[in-house]
Amino acid sequence: MAIRTEEQLIAFVQETVRLTPVTDIHTHLFAESFGDLLLWGVDDLLTYHYLIAEMFRFRPDLSYDDFWRMSKTERADLIWQTLFIDHSPYSEACRGVVTVLNRLGFDLSTRDLESYRAYFREVQASDYIDRILELAGVKTVVMTNDPFDDYERERWSGGGSTDPRFLAALRIDPLLNGWDSAYMKLQQQGYAVTQDFSGDTAAEVRRFLHDWIGRMNPLYMAVSLPNDFAYPEPSLRGRVIDECILPVAEEAGIPFALMIGVKRKVNPSLKDAGDSLGYSDIGAVERIVSGHPNVKFLVTMLSRENQHELAVTARKNRNLLIFGCWWFLNNPSLIEEITRMRLELLGGSVIPQHSDCRVLDQLLYKWDHSRTIIAKVLGDKYTDLLRAGWRLEEDEIRRDVEGLLGGAFWTFLGKPDPSAK
Ligand SMILES: [Zn+2]
């Protein structure tokens, strides 16, 4: 059916974005079979590292050591009191918790954390996973799977994910960011590698990657990189990329995902909450992407200042798909600015958002909040088209939204969306 008026258009876009199921292309969530790796519930939500960093700003009197000595429940109590009772929770990370509690149907007027906890003591993980995915409108979740983690490796020897909604991504950070300890773990797994990368090391790393690709069937290989990432580079990281990862990505036909711009441990006392960001050299992305036209690259960058040049780089390289508003960019004002710019430069050949959730419940707020912004920006773009004289069909808008919420990812992979009927 054709869209006739601007009011009809906006309502239809909002409704379509709200109801179209998402493929969430990067998360730290896990299927139930991964046991303790899956975090969920109000205490995990409150003790997430975003909120820890925000709490400390209001508590100059509290020593870091005292906080880290607390139990999870005590930390959650403290964060609830500081960020939700003593102050209004309008930062994005805090508003996210409010959205989650509201969407779960809790009475927010009581502000009674104990009563919210009571629900989580009764519910089973499998039922909760179903409930959250349903409420969040997420059909497929891409995990982050670490073959260097002993606990996770055991889960894979037990068969990995049997839940078709949870798909794998092979995370290889230790190979690129910590070779001096990674090589020992490879040796323990039976690979003949050396610390100085001599002899058969490169071939053995390739064998390791192929073995894990066979075991996990990952959609891509992924790494997070520091803001001073350089390419090419006469370093061990440079060799691992050139001699191992790029050839394997091409042979296996899966993308290499780079998440660039992390500055680790700018305040080590904050532990997981102590990482920051820095501006990165887009030249590194230009060179790796254009130098390997037969490899597919998924790239997201952490610095706001890199976003425009990253979008332009994607215009120049069809083997590059940019995705998401990552971590410190996941704020409404920045998501709107970045999404608007990307749609203007790239049309629908982009993945506007991924959730990066570590706690299952966060899916509710990440996608609620992002959908609102994506619908707003898309509504503006279609309104401009309508005013320019273009006539739009409802089916065309549906097609476009499906692309932005995951279809473009599957097309880029060259694989059918497994959840498609
Ligand atoms: Zn992540």
Residues whose N, C-alpha, C, O or C-beta is under 5 A from the ligand:
A	BS01	ZN	D356
